[in-house]
Amino acid sequence: WLEKASGCFSNPDQGCDDQTSFNALAAHKGDINPVMDGRHGTKPVKGGEGRVYWSEFEGKRCAIGYLPISDFSNGHVFFLQKVPQNLEKYPYAIHNTHNFYGHAGKMYRFLASKLWAVEGNSEEYSDDLNYLSFESFAGTEASKKSSPLVAHILARDELRREIWAAIGLAKALDRVLVLPRFNCFCDRYWYPILPQCRLPGSQRFVFSQSCPLDQILDVGAVADPGFVVKTRVDGFFEHAKAKPLLESRKEVRLVETREKVKCLSPEEVKKSLASSETVLHITGGIRGLFCGFPDNSAEAKAIDAGISKAFNSDWCCHQNGSMPIAPHTRVGALPGGSFDAGPHADKVTIDLASHVWDLTIPEQDKWQARIFGIPFPEGSSMAEHNHYKC
């Protein structure tokens, strides 16, 4: 298997990978499924209770078995459904699948979940840097919505405004921005929408549980060294190596009520939030605290470009979702100098989300619900999935 998989990766044009290599070697002759014969029948090993099957591997008879997902979790089971965590179990292995940003996305998830060991005195947890974190309210108001799809988009919009303000503060203060945890209402997949807002067969999300940020933004873009400010993953301060940083921490609350917020100019930010502490944490909300850099300045353009790139691949309600040819339009930004400075509310997507949800039947776990109301282009390879009668 290793030899065959190695050959696949050394020559990408072969159209195979580690999984197809395993299937090809483990399956019965003439079939591609390692646990089924040509008639879709299985032959369980005695005492295997239907979970272990005979097959051939390199000409030798061997047993193949399903592994319990709480011990051998895929990315969806561990990072979104959190099955092992809810069972208070620690998996033997985690296959970081259902990931949307390749290597960068996998690294982000491992770091955010404290599953990646950083060797030596890495800059990742350097006390020579200063950090900015904030209390996020994204999703608090959205949770009152009856449609989880609409709630998810509204929460995304609120998070986008918060991060826009946080980037501005971090830029003005020359601090590393620590991203907040985010609680999902919906599941992200490679199609515009899923029934019940989650993969069929998966457990419902518990709003009190956070989900990976790759469900809502491009973590690869945010973690890139060329991003407008340096960032750290959500959950950064939960890592043992980051704990010493919290010994020098200052907590600031500038918002008495979220309805009455006076935004700060870059100069006022430097004056009001100047601090020698390693960690500066803002409570009570951050949206509206930053008025923005002067319009058309290099800093203003950099922040708007960064936010647009980070939130450029929303999956919901645009033709073809985020795959393969339908990127979002550039995120618009209101003029600086007010509470509403920063990204516009995405009213188009919010309206589409409401319309799409009205056309779904949440009680029915049907794959066809993924594209209710949103036809794929005629003539494309995805056109066969259209359901116009719906």
C-alpha positions, 0 to 999 in steps of 0.5 A, spaced: 500 500 500 505 504 501 509 503 495 502 504 491 501 510 494 508 513 494 507 512 486 501 516 486 504 522 490 510 522 486 506 522 479 499 526 480 497 525 473 495 518 475 489 520 478 490 516 485 491 517 492 492 514 499 485 512 499 484 509 492 490 505 493 488 502 499 481 500 495 484 498 489 489 493 493 484 491 498 477 490 494 475 483 491 477 483 484 473 487 479 470 491 484 472 497 488 469 497 494 474 493 500 468 490 504 463 488 498 463 483 493 461 484 486 454 483 488 454 488 494 454 482 499 459 482 505 462 476 508 463 477 515 469 474 519 466 469 525 464 473 531 465 480 527 458 482 528 458 484 521 464 489 522 469 485 520 470 482 512 474 478 508 478 480 503 484 479 499 490 484 499 496 483 495 493 476 493 493 474 501 486 473 504 486 478 510 480 481 514 478 488 514 474 491 519 470 498 521 473 502 526 469 505 532 468 513 530 469 515 537 476 512 537 478 513 530 475 519 528 474 523 522 474 530 521 467 531 522 466 527 528 471 530 532 472 537 530 464 539 529 460 533 532 465 532 537 462 525 539 469 523 543 469 529 547 461 528 549 463 521 550 469 524 554 473 519 550 480 521 547 481 518 540 486 513 538 487 517 532 484 523 528 483 523 520 483 530 519 478 530 513 472 535 511 477 540 511 477 546 506 483 549 506 488 543 505 495 543 509 493 550 512 486 548 514 489 542 517 495 545 521 490 550 523 485 545 526 490 541 530 493 548 533 486 550 535 485 543 538 491 543 542 493 537 538 500 539 535 506 539 539 511 545 537 518 544 538 523 548 542 522 556 543 518 557 537 515 564 536 508 562 536 508 563 543 514 568 544 513 573 550 517 578 546 510 579 542 504 583 545 497 580 543 490 582 543 484 578 544 477 580 545 470 577 547 466 575 541 458 576 541 457 573 534 451 569 534 448 571 540 443 575 537 442 570 531 441 564 536 434 567 537 432 566 529 428 560 528 432 558 521 439 555 523 441 557 516 439 565 517 442 565 524 449 562 521 449 567 516 447 573 521 453 570 526 458 570 520 456 577 518 457 579 526 464 576 526 466 579 520 465 586 523 468 584 529 474 581 526 475 588 522 475 592 528 480 587 531 484 587 526 484 595 526 486 595 533 491 590 533 494 594 527 494 600 531 497 597 537 502 593 533 499 587 537 498 579 534 491 578 534 488 572 537 482 570 534 475 568 538 472 561 538 466 561 534 459 557 535 456 554 528 449 553 527 450 550 520 455 545 517 459 547 511 460 542 505 461 543 498 454 544 496 450 550 497 446 547 503 444 541 506 438 538 509 437 540 517 443 545 516 448 539 517 451 532 513 445 527 513 446 522 519 450 527 523 448 529 530 445 536 531 450 541 533 450 544 540 450 551 540 455 552 546 460 548 543 465 551 538 466 549 531 473 550 527 473 557 524 474 554 517 467 553 517 466 561 516 472 564 514 479 562 510 483 560 515 489 559 510 489 566 508 488 569 516 494 565 518 498 567 512 505 571 514 503 576 509 496 577 512 495 584 514 496 583 522 499 577 525 494 572 528 494 566 532 488 561 532 482 561 537 484 557 543 491 559 543 491 561 550 488 554 552 495 551 550 500 550 555 506 553 552 501 560 552 499 560 559 506 564 561 503 569 557 497 570 561 501 572 567 502 579 564 495 580 562 490 587 562 483 586 561 479 593 558 472 594 557 470 600 553 463 599 551 458 600 557 452 598 552 453 595 545 447 600 543 452 606 545 459 605 542 463 611 541 468 609 536 476 610 536 480 613 531 487 610 530 490 616 534 485 615 540 486 607 540 494 608 541 492 613 547 486 609 550 489 602 549 496 603 550 499 598 555 505 594 557 502 588 558 503 582 554 496 580 553 491 586 552 483 583 552 477 587 550 471 585 554 464 587 553 464 587 545 469 590 540 464 592 534 464 599 533 470 601 537 474 602 531 473 608 526 477 605 521 484 608 518 483 614 513 479 613 507 484 610 501 490 610 506 494 604 505 492 601 512 485 602 510 486 598 503 490 593 507 484 591 512 479 591 507 483 587 502 484 582 508 477 581 510 475 580 503 480 575 502 478 571 509 471 571 508 471 570 500 469 563 500 462 562 503 458 556 501 451 558 502 446 561 497 450 563 491 450 558 485 455 552 486 456 554 493 464 555 494 465 550 489 468 550 483 467 557 480 463 562 484 467 566 489 463 572 493 464 579 490 469 583 494 466 585 501 464 592 501 466 597 507 463 603 509 467 610 510 471 610 516 469 615 522 462 611 525 460 605 529 458 602 522 465 603 519 467 596 516 464 591 512 457 591 510 451 586 512 451 581 507 443 582 505 443 579 499 446 572 502 441 573 508 435 574 503 437 568 499 438 564 506 431 565 508 428 563 501 432 557 501 430 555 508 423 556 506 424 551 500 427 545 504 424 540 508 428 540 515 425 533 517 427 529 511 434 528 511 435 528 503 441 529 499 437 533 494 435 538 499 443 541 498 441 545 492 433 547 493 432 553 489 439 554 486 440 551 480 447 549 477 449 552 470 446 548 464 451 544 461 456 543 467 458 537 470 453 538 476 447 540 472 444 533 473 443 535 480 438 540 479 431 539 481 427 544 478 420 541 480 422 543 487 
